Amino acid sequence: MSDAVTRASNLEIHEVPDGYIVYQHEQDRVHYLNDTAAVILEFCDGKREADDIVARVVKAFELGPSAHDEIRAGLNSLIKEGLVLLPSK
């Protein structure tokens, strides 16, 4: 079984100059994602595990190792909001 993280289905995603506006149909909610959160969401394609996503975002923004916790917190926030899904165990 894969531990890949995936984007929730039925999201309406609109790119804006400073990130994404995401509409969740089921919850009738709108989310404003900054550039970093938008990149995290892009990496949640069902092919990558959470640790890989964090490492790729750190590399994409040329951040130091200290940024891992912040990026992980951003990923966890997307999970909490239901925009990103963890694999079922």
N, C-alpha and C positions, 0 to 999 in steps of 0.2 A: 504494500500500500504506500502511496506517495504522501509526503508531508507538505506538498505544494500548497501555497496560499493562492486563493483565487478571488477575483472580483465578483461581487454579488451580481446576479442577473437583474434585468429590468431597471438598470440605471440609465438615465438620460444624461449624457456628459457633453458639456459645451466648453470649449477652450476659450479662455479670455486672456488678455495680456499678462496677468499676474497669476495664472493657474487655471483652475477648472471651476465651473459651477456644475454641481451634480444634483439631479433631481431623483429622489427615491419614490417611485410610484406607489408602492404598497403603504408606505408611511406618510405619503404626501408631505415630504420634507425636502428642503433645499439645503445643500451644503456648499460652502465656499472654500475651496482648497487652494492654498498658496502653492508656489512652484514646487517646493519640496514634497508636499503632500500629493501633488499631482504626479510627480515622478514615482513616488512610492506606489500609488495606485496603478500606474502603468506597468510596474514590475510584478504586480499581482496577477499574473497571467495563467496561473495553474501549472506552471512549469518550474517555479522556483520556491524553495523553502524560505522561511522567515529570515534566517541568518544570512542567506545569500542575498536576499532583497536589501537588507540593512547594509551589507558590504558593498553592493553595487551602487546604492544611493550615496554612501560616503565617498566612493570613488568618483561618481558622476559630478559631485560638487567639490571634489578635491578637498575633502575635510580630513581632519586628523582622527586618530583612534578614539579620542575623547567624545566624538560626535555619535558613536554607536548607540549610547543610551538615549540620546535625543531622537535619533531616527527610529529606534525601537519603540519609543513612546509615541511617535507619530503613527507608526504602523498599528500599535495597540489602540490608538484613538480611532483609526479607520475601522478596526475590528469591532470596537465597542459601538460605533455608530451603525454597524451593519453594512458598510460599504465593501468590506473585505471579509471573506469567510476562511476560517481555518478548516483543515481537513477533518472529516468525521473519523473518529477512532472506534 
